[in-house]
Amino acid sequence: MSARKIMKFEEGWEILKKGIEKLQNIVEGLNEPNFTSAYRMLLYTTVYNLCIKKPYYTVEMYEKYKETCEEYIRSKVYEGMNKEITDAILAMMGRKLAEEMIDQTFVNTLVFYLRFYNWTKEVDTTKNINLISYDGDVFEVDYGLTLKLKRFEEITRTISLGRTDAIYVPKVSGKMLGMVVEYYKKHKNANKSELMDWDAQFVDVDPKTLLDLATTARYMKIVNLDELTWSKVGELIKGKTPEEIGQIFGAVDDLDSKLLEAD
């Protein structure tokens, strides 16, 4: 029996991308044939191969879907919304000048869409943001990283509205914040198959640094880094007595305790 061919992410995404473009054409009413059963099965099988079978490309595919949807919304949906909103405002002004009664439900709906349109239109996902550690180190990162830091997700969304361009990260040192940024940048563009050795080397540090990084990941709610670091901690303490664990990590800083308490 021949060995099963492993689908590369680029190969699979090209298939899915064409399927997405076909769906967009159908939604827009263009002269596009509908999906056949064979085409639907091809898309299903491609997603299965990318997400269920090793190497897993779930995260990469999610990011690509997100980019594609955001681009479609910016290039197509906003343009249509802008025209509809403009027509609705002109119609409402015409009724007002003619002293006709204006339905309040219509006004409320219009206000809602105006707020939604203005909020989403102003989001700039390409802007860079400064992360500032408690000891004053500054790291310039992209908008995408800060959205991955679940502890600061709401702050990040106010940044997208232009209210600030920096996030102060209390309780996290410059050394740890630098390692978090390094981890994110590597994981942002690398394929999953390339990361196993890199991840192993990344957490191959002295026990004190490892514990600091693990508590930082837990505090900042970075799921993948949290799992990676605490798994490594588990390897170090497996089968050890409390006294031996104390010798490995030394005295636990009060800061580490506070980080865990803030979870």
C-alpha positions in Angstrom: 0.0 0.0 0.0 1.4 3.4 -1.0 2.0 6.0 1.8 -0.7 8.6 2.2 0.2 11.9 0.6 0.3 14.7 3.2 -1.4 17.9 2.0 0.6 21.1 2.3 -1.2 24.1 3.7 -0.5 26.2 0.6 -2.0 23.5 -1.6 -5.1 23.1 0.5 -5.7 26.8 0.9 -5.6 27.4 -2.8 -8.5 24.9 -3.2 -10.5 26.6 -0.4 -9.7 30.1 -1.7 -11.3 29.2 -5.0 -14.3 27.8 -3.2 -14.7 31.0 -1.2 -14.5 33.1 -4.4 -17.1 31.0 -6.0 -19.4 31.4 -3.0 -18.9 35.2 -3.1 -19.8 35.3 -6.8 -23.0 33.3 -6.1 -23.9 35.6 -3.2 -23.5 38.7 -5.4 -25.7 37.2 -8.1 -23.0 36.8 -10.7 -23.1 34.2 -13.4 -21.6 31.5 -11.4 -22.7 27.8 -11.4 -23.8 26.4 -8.1 -21.7 24.0 -6.1 -21.9 20.4 -7.3 -21.8 17.5 -4.9 -18.3 16.6 -6.0 -17.1 20.2 -5.4 -18.7 20.3 -1.9 -17.0 16.9 -1.1 -13.6 18.3 -2.3 -13.9 21.3 0.0 -15.0 19.1 2.9 -12.1 16.7 2.4 -9.6 19.6 2.1 -10.7 21.0 5.4 -10.6 17.6 7.0 -7.0 17.0 5.7 -5.8 20.4 7.0 -7.5 20.3 10.4 -7.9 16.7 11.5 -4.8 14.9 10.1 -1.2 15.7 11.0 0.3 18.2 10.6 -2.6 20.3 11.9 -3.2 23.6 10.2 -6.3 24.7 12.1 -4.8 28.0 13.3 -3.3 28.9 9.9 -6.6 28.2 8.1 -8.5 30.3 10.7 -6.2 33.2 10.1 -6.6 32.9 6.3 -10.4 32.7 6.5 -10.4 35.8 8.8 -8.2 37.8 6.4 -10.3 36.8 3.4 -13.6 37.7 5.1 -12.3 41.0 6.4 -11.1 41.9 2.9 -14.5 41.0 1.4 -16.3 43.1 4.0 -14.0 46.1 3.4 -14.2 45.9 -0.4 -17.8 44.9 -0.9 -20.0 45.1 2.1 -18.9 48.6 3.3 -19.5 50.0 -0.2 -23.0 48.7 -0.2 -23.7 49.8 3.4 -22.5 53.3 2.6 -25.0 53.6 -0.3 -27.9 52.2 1.7 -27.2 54.5 4.6 -26.9 57.5 2.4 -30.2 56.8 0.6 -31.9 56.2 4.0 -30.7 59.5 5.4 -31.8 61.4 2.2 -35.2 59.7 2.4 -35.5 60.7 6.1 -34.5 64.3 5.3 -37.1 64.4 2.5 -39.9 63.3 4.9 -38.8 65.8 7.5 -38.9 68.7 4.9 -42.3 67.5 3.8 -43.4 67.5 7.5 -44.3 63.8 7.2 -44.2 61.5 10.3 -41.0 59.6 10.6 -41.2 56.1 12.0 -39.1 55.9 15.2 -38.2 52.3 14.5 -36.7 53.3 11.2 -34.7 56.0 13.0 -33.4 53.6 15.6 -32.4 51.1 13.0 -30.6 53.7 11.0 -28.7 55.0 14.1 -27.6 51.4 14.9 -26.2 50.8 11.4 -24.5 54.2 11.4 -22.8 53.3 14.7 -21.8 49.9 13.4 -20.5 51.2 10.1 -18.5 54.0 11.7 -17.0 51.6 14.4 -15.9 48.9 11.9 -14.8 51.4 9.3 -12.4 53.0 11.7 -10.8 49.7 12.8 -7.2 49.7 11.5 -5.8 46.2 11.9 -2.5 47.3 10.3 -1.5 49.7 13.0 1.3 49.0 15.4 0.8 49.2 19.2 3.3 49.6 22.0 3.3 47.1 24.8 4.9 48.6 27.9 6.2 46.3 30.7 6.0 47.2 34.4 9.8 48.1 34.3 9.4 50.4 31.3 10.5 48.3 28.3 8.6 49.1 25.2 7.8 46.6 22.4 6.1 47.6 19.2 3.8 44.9 17.9 1.0 44.6 15.4 -2.7 44.8 16.2 -3.2 41.1 15.7 -0.9 40.2 18.7 -2.8 42.3 21.2 -6.1 40.6 20.1 -4.5 37.3 21.0 -3.8 38.6 24.6 -7.2 37.9 26.0 -6.6 39.8 29.2 -6.3 43.0 27.1 -8.8 42.2 24.4 -11.2 45.0 25.4 -8.4 47.5 25.6 -7.3 46.5 22.2 -10.7 47.2 20.7 -10.6 50.7 22.1 -7.2 51.1 20.4 -8.8 50.3 17.1 -11.0 53.3 17.6 -7.9 55.5 17.9 -8.2 56.3 21.6 -4.7 55.1 22.5 -1.7 53.4 20.8 -0.1 51.8 23.9 -1.0 49.2 26.5 0.7 49.1 29.9 1.2 45.5 31.0 1.4 45.5 34.8 3.1 42.6 36.6 5.1 41.6 33.5 8.8 42.3 33.2 10.5 43.5 30.0 12.3 40.1 29.8 9.1 38.1 29.9 7.2 40.5 27.6 10.1 40.2 25.1 9.8 36.4 25.2 6.0 36.6 24.6 6.6 38.9 21.6 9.3 36.6 20.2 6.9 33.6 20.6 4.1 35.3 18.8 6.2 36.5 15.9 7.6 33.0 15.3 4.1 31.4 15.5 2.5 34.1 13.3 4.2 33.1 10.1 5.6 29.6 10.6 3.9 26.3 9.7 3.0 24.0 12.5 5.4 21.4 11.3 8.3 23.8 11.7 7.4 24.8 15.3 8.0 21.6 17.2 11.8 21.9 17.5 11.6 25.6 17.9 9.1 25.4 20.8 11.2 22.8 22.5 14.2 25.1 22.3 12.2 28.1 23.3 11.3 26.6 26.7 14.7 25.0 27.2 15.7 27.7 29.7 16.7 27.8 33.3 13.8 26.7 35.7 13.3 30.3 37.1 12.9 31.8 33.7 10.6 28.9 32.7 8.4 29.5 35.8 8.3 33.2 35.1 7.3 32.6 31.5 4.6 30.1 32.5 3.0 32.5 35.0 3.2 35.3 32.5 1.4 33.2 29.8 -1.3 32.3 32.4 -1.7 35.9 33.4 -1.9 37.2 29.8 -4.2 34.3 28.8 -2.1 33.1 25.9 -3.5 29.5 25.6 -0.8 27.9 23.4 2.1 29.4 25.3 0.4 28.5 28.6 0.1 24.9 27.6 3.6 24.7 26.3 5.3 26.2 29.4 3.3 24.4 32.0 3.8 21.1 30.2 7.6 21.7 30.5 7.2 22.6 34.2 5.3 19.3 34.6 8.3 17.4 33.0 10.7 19.0 35.5 8.7 18.2 38.6 7.4 14.7 37.7 8.3 12.3 40.4 10.0 14.9 42.5 9.4 15.6 46.2 8.4 19.1 47.4 12.0 19.6 48.7 13.4 18.6 45.3 11.0 20.9 43.5 12.0 23.8 45.8 15.7 23.1 44.9 14.8 23.2 41.2 12.9 26.5 41.2 14.2 28.2 44.4 12.0 30.6 46.3 8.9 31.6 44.3 8.7 35.4 43.9 5.7 37.2 45.3 5.2 38.6 41.8 4.7 35.0 40.5 2.0 34.4 43.1 0.2 37.6 42.2 0.3 36.7 38.5 -1.4 33.4 39.2 -4.0 35.0 41.6 -4.9 37.5 38.8 -6.0 34.6 36.5 
